[in-house]
Amino acid sequence: MYPEATISRSFELKEFKTGAARLALEAHVPIVPVVVWGAQRIWTKCRPRHLGRTRTPIHVAVGEPLEPVGEPHELTARLKEQMSELLLRVQDGYGPHPAGADWVPNRLGGAAPTLQQADAMDAEYLEARRAARDGSAAPREREHRRGSH
């Protein structure tokens, strides 16, 4: 389960939803935090796909299980804190992050948008989808929806 409920265009952790925490609390099971780094180089939102025989390293970090105690927002905050630490650790151990590369977060010198820019892009995309659903999409929004962005 992905607590962000979407793919981050910035390759930074977005705001977490409380669904994972609520399910863990209700089922009385721990949450095992997992971070994957490098997969965004192969296939991600709004970026060219690089499938095939790529020898792209992908690192996975698994954190200590979080016991299902407290309120959903508290457990979600602990989950995000632990996943943030895991992400920084796995990024540090990944190897070089080429300056200007589209798969590298802005804070590491890459061309990915900042978290705030990515949030604005997501909001624009959702608005275009709403407009298209309502039948009022402008041509540019229709192109965006078809994936030519």
CNS distance restraints for C-alpha pairs under 8 A (distance, minus, plus):
assign (resid   1 and name CA) (resid  20 and name CA) 6.82 0.50 0.50
assign (resid   2 and name CA) (resid   6 and name CA) 7.38 0.50 0.50
assign (resid   2 and name CA) (resid  20 and name CA) 7.85 0.50 0.50
assign (resid   3 and name CA) (resid  16 and name CA) 5.11 0.50 0.50
assign (resid   3 and name CA) (resid  17 and name CA) 5.42 0.50 0.50
assign (resid   3 and name CA) (resid  18 and name CA) 7.10 0.50 0.50
assign (resid   3 and name CA) (resid  19 and name CA) 6.97 0.50 0.50
assign (resid   3 and name CA) (resid  20 and name CA) 6.17 0.50 0.50
assign (resid   4 and name CA) (resid  13 and name CA) 7.51 0.50 0.50
assign (resid   4 and name CA) (resid  14 and name CA) 5.99 0.50 0.50
assign (resid   4 and name CA) (resid  15 and name CA) 6.02 0.50 0.50
assign (resid   4 and name CA) (resid  16 and name CA) 4.50 0.50 0.50
assign (resid   4 and name CA) (resid  17 and name CA) 5.84 0.50 0.50
assign (resid   5 and name CA) (resid  16 and name CA) 7.56 0.50 0.50
assign (resid   5 and name CA) (resid  17 and name CA) 6.99 0.50 0.50
assign (resid   7 and name CA) (resid  44 and name CA) 7.47 0.50 0.50
assign (resid   7 and name CA) (resid  45 and name CA) 6.69 0.50 0.50
assign (resid   8 and name CA) (resid  12 and name CA) 6.41 0.50 0.50
assign (resid   8 and name CA) (resid  13 and name CA) 6.86 0.50 0.50
assign (resid   8 and name CA) (resid  14 and name CA) 6.50 0.50 0.50
assign (resid   8 and name CA) (resid  45 and name CA) 7.91 0.50 0.50
assign (resid   8 and name CA) (resid 118 and name CA) 7.41 0.50 0.50
assign (resid   9 and name CA) (resid  45 and name CA) 6.61 0.50 0.50
assign (resid   9 and name CA) (resid  46 and name CA) 7.84 0.50 0.50
assign (resid   9 and name CA) (resid 112 and name CA) 6.97 0.50 0.50
assign (resid   9 and name CA) (resid 113 and name CA) 6.85 0.50 0.50
assign (resid   9 and name CA) (resid 115 and name CA) 7.77 0.50 0.50
assign (resid   9 and name CA) (resid 118 and name CA) 5.59 0.50 0.50
assign (resid  10 and name CA) (resid 105 and name CA) 5.83 0.50 0.50
assign (resid  10 and name CA) (resid 106 and name CA) 7.32 0.50 0.50
assign (resid  10 and name CA) (resid 112 and name CA) 5.34 0.50 0.50
assign (resid  10 and name CA) (resid 113 and name CA) 5.05 0.50 0.50
assign (resid  10 and name CA) (resid 114 and name CA) 5.48 0.50 0.50
assign (resid  10 and name CA) (resid 115 and name CA) 5.31 0.50 0.50
assign (resid  10 and name CA) (resid 117 and name CA) 7.97 0.50 0.50
assign (resid  10 and name CA) (resid 118 and name CA) 5.77 0.50 0.50
assign (resid  11 and name CA) (resid 103 and name CA) 7.59 0.50 0.50
assign (resid  11 and name CA) (resid 104 and name CA) 7.28 0.50 0.50
assign (resid  11 and name CA) (resid 105 and name CA) 5.59 0.50 0.50
assign (resid  11 and name CA) (resid 112 and name CA) 7.34 0.50 0.50
assign (resid  12 and name CA) (resid 105 and name CA) 6.91 0.50 0.50
assign (resid  12 and name CA) (resid 115 and name CA) 6.56 0.50 0.50
assign (resid  13 and name CA) (resid  84 and name CA) 7.12 0.50 0.50
assign (resid  14 and name CA) (resid 115 and name CA) 7.30 0.50 0.50
assign (resid  16 and name CA) (resid  76 and name CA) 6.95 0.50 0.50
assign (resid  16 and name CA) (resid  80 and name CA) 7.09 0.50 0.50
assign (resid  17 and name CA) (resid  76 and name CA) 7.45 0.50 0.50
assign (resid  18 and name CA) (resid  22 and name CA) 6.06 0.50 0.50
assign (resid  18 and name CA) (resid  72 and name CA) 5.88 0.50 0.50
assign (resid  18 and name CA) (resid  73 and name CA) 6.20 0.50 0.50
assign (resid  18 and name CA) (resid  76 and name CA) 5.83 0.50 0.50
assign (resid  19 and name CA) (resid  23 and name CA) 6.10 0.50 0.50
assign (resid  20 and name CA) (resid  24 and name CA) 6.10 0.50 0.50
assign (resid  20 and name CA) (resid  31 and name CA) 7.64 0.50 0.50
assign (resid  20 and name CA) (resid  76 and name CA) 7.68 0.50 0.50
assign (resid  21 and name CA) (resid  25 and name CA) 6.01 0.50 0.50
assign (resid  21 and name CA) (resid  31 and name CA) 7.57 0.50 0.50
assign (resid  21 and name CA) (resid  68 and name CA) 7.30 0.50 0.50
assign (resid  21 and name CA) (resid  72 and name CA) 5.17 0.50 0.50
assign (resid  21 and name CA) (resid  73 and name CA) 7.62 0.50 0.50
assign (resid  21 and name CA) (resid  75 and name CA) 5.85 0.50 0.50
assign (resid  21 and name CA) (resid  76 and name CA) 5.76 0.50 0.50
assign (resid  22 and name CA) (resid  26 and name CA) 6.09 0.50 0.50
assign (resid  22 and name CA) (resid  72 and name CA) 5.42 0.50 0.50
assign (resid  23 and name CA) (resid  27 and name CA) 5.98 0.50 0.50
assign (resid  24 and name CA) (resid  28 and name CA) 5.60 0.50 0.50
assign (resid  24 and name CA) (resid  29 and name CA) 5.07 0.50 0.50
assign (resid  24 and name CA) (resid  30 and name CA) 6.08 0.50 0.50
assign (resid  24 and name CA) (resid  31 and name CA) 6.47 0.50 0.50
assign (resid  24 and name CA) (resid  68 and name CA) 5.77 0.50 0.50
assign (resid  25 and name CA) (resid  29 and name CA) 6.82 0.50 0.50
assign (resid  25 and name CA) (resid  68 and name CA) 4.96 0.50 0.50
assign (resid  25 and name CA) (resid  69 and name CA) 6.71 0.50 0.50
assign (resid  25 and name CA) (resid  72 and name CA) 7.47 0.50 0.50
assign (resid  28 and name CA) (resid  68 and name CA) 6.05 0.50 0.50
assign (resid  29 and name CA) (resid  67 and name CA) 7.04 0.50 0.50
assign (resid  29 and name CA) (resid  68 and name CA) 6.15 0.50 0.50
assign (resid  30 and name CA) (resid  65 and name CA) 5.69 0.50 0.50
assign (resid  30 and name CA) (resid  66 and name CA) 5.22 0.50 0.50
assign (resid  30 and name CA) (resid  67 and name CA) 4.58 0.50 0.50
assign (resid  30 and name CA) (resid  68 and name CA) 5.36 0.50 0.50
assign (resid  31 and name CA) (resid  65 and name CA) 5.40 0.50 0.50
assign (resid  31 and name CA) (resid  66 and name CA) 5.09 0.50 0.50
assign (resid  31 and name CA) (resid  67 and name CA) 6.73 0.50 0.50
assign (resid  31 and name CA) (resid  68 and name CA) 7.22 0.50 0.50
assign (resid  31 and name CA) (resid  79 and name CA) 7.98 0.50 0.50
assign (resid  32 and name CA) (resid  62 and name CA) 7.11 0.50 0.50
assign (resid  32 and name CA) (resid  63 and name CA) 6.34 0.50 0.50
assign (resid  32 and name CA) (resid  64 and name CA) 6.40 0.50 0.50
assign (resid  32 and name CA) (resid  65 and name CA) 4.41 0.50 0.50
assign (resid  32 and name CA) (resid  66 and name CA) 6.38 0.50 0.50
assign (resid  33 and name CA) (resid  62 and name CA) 5.88 0.50 0.50
assign (resid  33 and name CA) (resid  63 and name CA) 5.12 0.50 0.50
assign (resid  33 and name CA) (resid  64 and name CA) 7.01 0.50 0.50
assign (resid  33 and name CA) (resid  65 and name CA) 6.72 0.50 0.50
assign (resid  33 and name CA) (resid  66 and name CA) 7.81 0.50 0.50
assign (resid  33 and name CA) (resid  79 and name CA) 6.84 0.50 0.50
assign (resid  33 and name CA) (resid  82 and name CA) 7.27 0.50 0.50
assign (resid  33 and name CA) (resid  83 and name CA) 6.18 0.50 0.50
assign (resid  34 and name CA) (resid  60 and name CA) 6.99 0.50 0.50
assign (resid  34 and name CA) (resid  61 and name CA) 5.66 0.50 0.50
assign (resid  34 and name CA) (resid  62 and name CA) 4.57 0.50 0.50
assign (resid  34 and name CA) (resid  63 and name CA) 6.24 0.50 0.50
assign (resid  34 and name CA) (resid  83 and name CA) 7.04 0.50 0.50
assign (resid  34 and name CA) (resid  86 and name CA) 7.90 0.50 0.50
assign (resid  35 and name CA) (resid  60 and name CA) 5.66 0.50 0.50
assign (resid  35 and name CA) (resid  61 and name CA) 5.19 0.50 0.50
assign (resid  35 and name CA) (resid  62 and name CA) 6.61 0.50 0.50
assign (resid  35 and name CA) (resid  83 and name CA) 6.64 0.50 0.50
assign (resid  35 and name CA) (resid  86 and name CA) 6.51 0.50 0.50
assign (resid  35 and name CA) (resid  87 and name CA) 6.12 0.50 0.50
assign (resid  35 and name CA) (resid  90 and name CA) 7.92 0.50 0.50
assign (resid  36 and name CA) (resid  58 and name CA) 7.01 0.50 0.50
assign (resid  36 and name CA) (resid  59 and name CA) 5.78 0.50 0.50
assign (resid  36 and name CA) (resid  60 and name CA) 4.53 0.50 0.50
assign (resid  36 and name CA) (resid  61 and name CA) 6.57 0.50 0.50
assign (resid  36 and name CA) (resid  87 and name CA) 7.95 0.50 0.50
assign (resid  37 and name CA) (resid  58 and name CA) 5.74 0.50 0.50
assign (resid  37 and name CA) (resid  59 and name CA) 5.19 0.50 0.50
assign (resid  37 and name CA) (resid  60 and name CA) 6.39 0.50 0.50
assign (resid  37 and name CA) (resid  87 and name CA) 7.61 0.50 0.50
assign (resid  37 and name CA) (resid  90 and name CA) 6.84 0.50 0.50
assign (resid  37 and name CA) (resid  91 and name CA) 6.94 0.50 0.50
assign (resid  37 and name CA) (resid  94 and name CA) 7.91 0.50 0.50
assign (resid  38 and name CA) (resid  42 and name CA) 7.63 0.50 0.50
assign (resid  38 and name CA) (resid  56 and name CA) 7.22 0.50 0.50
assign (resid  38 and name CA) (resid  57 and name CA) 6.15 0.50 0.50
assign (resid  38 and name CA) (resid  58 and name CA) 4.45 0.50 0.50
assign (resid  38 and name CA) (resid  59 and name CA) 6.33 0.50 0.50
assign (resid  39 and name CA) (resid  43 and name CA) 6.52 0.50 0.50
assign (resid  39 and name CA) (resid  44 and name CA) 7.71 0.50 0.50
assign (resid  39 and name CA) (resid  57 and name CA) 7.97 0.50 0.50
assign (resid  39 and name CA) (resid  58 and name CA) 5.73 0.50 0.50
assign (resid  40 and name CA) (resid  44 and name CA) 5.14 0.50 0.50
assign (resid  40 and name CA) (resid 103 and name CA) 6.27 0.50 0.50
assign (resid  41 and name CA) (resid  49 and name CA) 7.93 0.50 0.50
assign (resid  41 and name CA) (resid  50 and name CA) 7.19 0.50 0.50
assign (resid  41 and name CA) (resid  56 and name CA) 7.37 0.50 0.50
assign (resid  41 and name CA) (resid 103 and name CA) 5.73 0.50 0.50
assign (resid  42 and name CA) (resid  49 and name CA) 5.62 0.50 0.50
assign (resid  42 and name CA) (resid  50 and name CA) 4.71 0.50 0.50
assign (resid  42 and name CA) (resid  51 and name CA) 6.14 0.50 0.50
assign (resid  42 and name CA) (resid  56 and name CA) 7.50 0.50 0.50
assign (resid  43 and name CA) (resid  47 and name CA) 7.19 0.50 0.50
assign (resid  43 and name CA) (resid  48 and name CA) 7.14 0.50 0.50
assign (resid  43 and name CA) (resid  49 and name CA) 4.82 0.50 0.50
assign (resid  43 and name CA) (resid  50 and name CA) 6.47 0.50 0.50
assign (resid  43 and name CA) (resid  51 and name CA) 7.56 0.50 0.50
assign (resid  44 and name CA) (resid  48 and name CA) 7.84 0.50 0.50
assign (resid  44 and name CA) (resid  49 and name CA) 7.23 0.50 0.50
assign (resid  46 and name CA) (resid 147 and name CA) 7.50 0.50 0.50
assign (resid  46 and name CA) (resid 149 and name CA) 6.98 0.50 0.50
assign (resid  50 and name CA) (resid  54 and name CA) 7.27 0.50 0.50
assign (resid  59 and name CA) (resid  90 and name CA) 6.81 0.50 0.50
assign (resid  59 and name CA) (resid  94 and name CA) 7.12 0.50 0.50
assign (resid  60 and name CA) (resid  90 and name CA) 7.46 0.50 0.50
assign (resid  61 and name CA) (resid  86 and name CA) 6.39 0.50 0.50
assign (resid  61 and name CA) (resid  87 and name CA) 7.85 0.50 0.50
assign (resid  61 and name CA) (resid  90 and name CA) 6.59 0.50 0.50
assign (resid  62 and name CA) (resid  86 and name CA) 7.66 0.50 0.50
assign (resid  63 and name CA) (resid  82 and name CA) 7.20 0.50 0.50
assign (resid  63 and name CA) (resid  83 and name CA) 7.58 0.50 0.50
assign (resid  63 and name CA) (resid  86 and name CA) 7.01 0.50 0.50
assign (resid  66 and name CA) (resid  75 and name CA) 7.99 0.50 0.50
assign (resid  66 and name CA) (resid  78 and name CA) 7.97 0.50 0.50
assign (resid  66 and name CA) (resid  79 and name CA) 7.31 0.50 0.50
assign (resid  68 and name CA) (resid  75 and name CA) 7.13 0.50 0.50
assign (resid  69 and name CA) (resid  75 and name CA) 6.95 0.50 0.50
assign (resid  70 and name CA) (resid  74 and name CA) 6.21 0.50 0.50
assign (resid  70 and name CA) (resid  75 and name CA) 6.34 0.50 0.50
assign (resid  71 and name CA) (resid  75 and name CA) 6.30 0.50 0.50
assign (resid  72 and name CA) (resid  76 and name CA) 6.00 0.50 0.50
assign (resid  73 and name CA) (resid  77 and name CA) 6.12 0.50 0.50
assign (resid  74 and name CA) (resid  78 and name CA) 6.36 0.50 0.50
assign (resid  75 and name CA) (resid  79 and name CA) 6.12 0.50 0.50
assign (resid  76 and name CA) (resid  80 and name CA) 6.17 0.50 0.50
assign (resid  77 and name CA) (resid  81 and name CA) 6.17 0.50 0.50
assign (resid  78 and name CA) (resid  82 and name CA) 6.21 0.50 0.50
assign (resid  79 and name CA) (resid  83 and name CA) 6.07 0.50 0.50
assign (resid  80 and name CA) (resid  84 and name CA) 5.91 0.50 0.50
assign (resid  81 and name CA) (resid  85 and name CA) 6.42 0.50 0.50
assign (resid  82 and name CA) (resid  86 and name CA) 6.26 0.50 0.50
assign (resid  83 and name CA) (resid  87 and name CA) 5.99 0.50 0.50
assign (resid  84 and name CA) (resid  88 and name CA) 6.30 0.50 0.50
assign (resid  85 and name CA) (resid  89 and name CA) 6.23 0.50 0.50
assign (resid  86 and name CA) (resid  90 and name CA) 6.08 0.50 0.50
assign (resid  87 and name CA) (resid  91 and name CA) 6.01 0.50 0.50
assign (resid  88 and name CA) (resid  92 and name CA) 6.10 0.50 0.50
assign (resid  89 and name CA) (resid  93 and name CA) 6.31 0.50 0.50
assign (resid  90 and name CA) (resid  94 and name CA) 5.99 0.50 0.50
assign (resid  91 and name CA) (resid  95 and name CA) 7.58 0.50 0.50
assign (resid  97 and name CA) (resid 101 and name CA) 7.53 0.50 0.50
assign (resid  97 and name CA) (resid 104 and name CA) 6.24 0.50 0.50
assign (resid  97 and name CA) (resid 108 and name CA) 7.11 0.50 0.50
assign (resid  97 and name CA) (resid 109 and name CA) 7.76 0.50 0.50
assign (resid  97 and name CA) (resid 110 and name CA) 7.45 0.50 0.50
assign (resid  98 and name CA) (resid 104 and name CA) 7.34 0.50 0.50
assign (resid  98 and name CA) (resid 109 and name CA) 7.55 0.50 0.50
assign (resid  98 and name CA) (resid 110 and name CA) 6.91 0.50 0.50
assign (resid  99 and name CA) (resid 104 and name CA) 7.76 0.50 0.50
assign (resid  99 and name CA) (resid 108 and name CA) 7.69 0.50 0.50
assign (resid  99 and name CA) (resid 109 and name CA) 5.01 0.50 0.50
assign (resid  99 and name CA) (resid 110 and name CA) 5.13 0.50 0.50
assign (resid  99 and name CA) (resid 111 and name CA) 7.64 0.50 0.50
assign (resid 100 and name CA) (resid 104 and name CA) 7.39 0.50 0.50
assign (resid 100 and name CA) (resid 109 and name CA) 6.14 0.50 0.50
assign (resid 100 and name CA) (resid 110 and name CA) 4.22 0.50 0.50
assign (resid 100 and name CA) (resid 111 and name CA) 4.65 0.50 0.50
assign (resid 101 and name CA) (resid 110 and name CA) 4.97 0.50 0.50
assign (resid 101 and name CA) (resid 111 and name CA) 5.44 0.50 0.50
assign (resid 101 and name CA) (resid 112 and name CA) 7.57 0.50 0.50
assign (resid 102 and name CA) (resid 110 and name CA) 6.07 0.50 0.50
assign (resid 102 and name CA) (resid 111 and name CA) 4.65 0.50 0.50
assign (resid 102 and name CA) (resid 112 and name CA) 5.16 0.50 0.50
assign (resid 103 and name CA) (resid 110 and name CA) 6.94 0.50 0.50
assign (resid 103 and name CA) (resid 111 and name CA) 7.20 0.50 0.50
assign (resid 103 and name CA) (resid 112 and name CA) 6.20 0.50 0.50
assign (resid 104 and name CA) (resid 108 and name CA) 6.54 0.50 0.50
assign (resid 104 and name CA) (resid 109 and name CA) 7.01 0.50 0.50
assign (resid 104 and name CA) (resid 110 and name CA) 4.30 0.50 0.50
assign (resid 104 and name CA) (resid 111 and name CA) 6.37 0.50 0.50
assign (resid 104 and name CA) (resid 112 and name CA) 5.91 0.50 0.50
assign (resid 105 and name CA) (resid 109 and name CA) 6.71 0.50 0.50
assign (resid 105 and name CA) (resid 110 and name CA) 5.07 0.50 0.50
assign (resid 105 and name CA) (resid 111 and name CA) 6.73 0.50 0.50
assign (resid 105 and name CA) (resid 112 and name CA) 5.08 0.50 0.50
assign (resid 105 and name CA) (resid 113 and name CA) 7.11 0.50 0.50
assign (resid 105 and name CA) (resid 114 and name CA) 7.25 0.50 0.50
assign (resid 106 and name CA) (resid 110 and name CA) 4.63 0.50 0.50
assign (resid 106 and name CA) (resid 111 and name CA) 5.76 0.50 0.50
assign (resid 106 and name CA) (resid 112 and name CA) 5.33 0.50 0.50
assign (resid 106 and name CA) (resid 113 and name CA) 6.04 0.50 0.50
assign (resid 106 and name CA) (resid 114 and name CA) 5.67 0.50 0.50
assign (resid 107 and name CA) (resid 114 and name CA) 7.59 0.50 0.50
assign (resid 113 and name CA) (resid 117 and name CA) 5.51 0.50 0.50
assign (resid 113 and name CA) (resid 118 and name CA) 5.65 0.50 0.50
assign (resid 114 and name CA) (resid 118 and name CA) 6.04 0.50 0.50
assign (resid 115 and name CA) (resid 119 and name CA) 6.10 0.50 0.50
assign (resid 116 and name CA) (resid 120 and name CA) 6.32 0.50 0.50
assign (resid 117 and name CA) (resid 121 and name CA) 6.24 0.50 0.50
assign (resid 118 and name CA) (resid 122 and name CA) 6.11 0.50 0.50
assign (resid 119 and name CA) (resid 123 and name CA) 6.16 0.50 0.50
assign (resid 120 and name CA) (resid 124 and name CA) 6.19 0.50 0.50
assign (resid 121 and name CA) (resid 125 and name CA) 6.13 0.50 0.50
assign (resid 122 and name CA) (resid 126 and name CA) 6.13 0.50 0.50
assign (resid 123 and name CA) (resid 127 and name CA) 6.13 0.50 0.50
assign (resid 124 and name CA) (resid 128 and name CA) 6.21 0.50 0.50
assign (resid 125 and name CA) (resid 129 and name CA) 6.26 0.50 0.50
assign (resid 125 and name CA) (resid 144 and name CA) 7.46 0.50 0.50
assign (resid 125 and name CA) (resid 145 and name CA) 7.53 0.50 0.50
assign (resid 126 and name CA) (resid 130 and name CA) 6.18 0.50 0.50
assign (resid 127 and name CA) (resid 131 and name CA) 6.13 0.50 0.50
assign (resid 128 and name CA) (resid 132 and name CA) 6.05 0.50 0.50
assign (resid 128 and name CA) (resid 137 and name CA) 6.50 0.50 0.50
assign (resid 128 and name CA) (resid 141 and name CA) 5.30 0.50 0.50
assign (resid 128 and name CA) (resid 142 and name CA) 7.48 0.50 0.50
assign (resid 128 and name CA) (resid 144 and name CA) 7.71 0.50 0.50
assign (resid 128 and name CA) (resid 145 and name CA) 7.12 0.50 0.50
assign (resid 129 and name CA) (resid 133 and name CA) 6.06 0.50 0.50
assign (resid 129 and name CA) (resid 137 and name CA) 7.96 0.50 0.50
assign (resid 129 and name CA) (resid 141 and name CA) 7.87 0.50 0.50
assign (resid 129 and name CA) (resid 145 and name CA) 6.76 0.50 0.50
assign (resid 130 and name CA) (resid 134 and name CA) 6.17 0.50 0.50
assign (resid 131 and name CA) (resid 135 and name CA) 6.09 0.50 0.50
assign (resid 131 and name CA) (resid 136 and name CA) 5.04 0.50 0.50
assign (resid 131 and name CA) (resid 137 and name CA) 4.82 0.50 0.50
assign (resid 132 and name CA) (resid 136 and name CA) 5.69 0.50 0.50
assign (resid 132 and name CA) (resid 137 and name CA) 4.50 0.50 0.50
assign (resid 132 and name CA) (resid 141 and name CA) 7.66 0.50 0.50
assign (resid 132 and name CA) (resid 142 and name CA) 7.00 0.50 0.50
assign (resid 133 and name CA) (resid 137 and name CA) 7.96 0.50 0.50
assign (resid 137 and name CA) (resid 141 and name CA) 5.74 0.50 0.50
assign (resid 137 and name CA) (resid 142 and name CA) 6.07 0.50 0.50
assign (resid 138 and name CA) (resid 142 and name CA) 6.34 0.50 0.50
assign (resid 139 and name CA) (resid 143 and name CA) 6.33 0.50 0.50
assign (resid 140 and name CA) (resid 144 and name CA) 6.25 0.50 0.50
assign (resid 141 and name CA) (resid 145 and name CA) 6.15 0.50 0.50
assign (resid 142 and name CA) (resid 146 and name CA) 6.32 0.50 0.50
assign (resid 143 and name CA) (resid 147 and name CA) 6.55 0.50 0.50
assign (resid 143 and name CA) (resid 148 and name CA) 5.65 0.50 0.50
assign (resid 143 and name CA) (resid 149 and name CA) 7.16 0.50 0.50
assign (resid 144 and name CA) (resid 148 and name CA) 5.57 0.50 0.50
assign (resid 144 and name CA) (resid 149 and name CA) 5.15 0.50 0.50
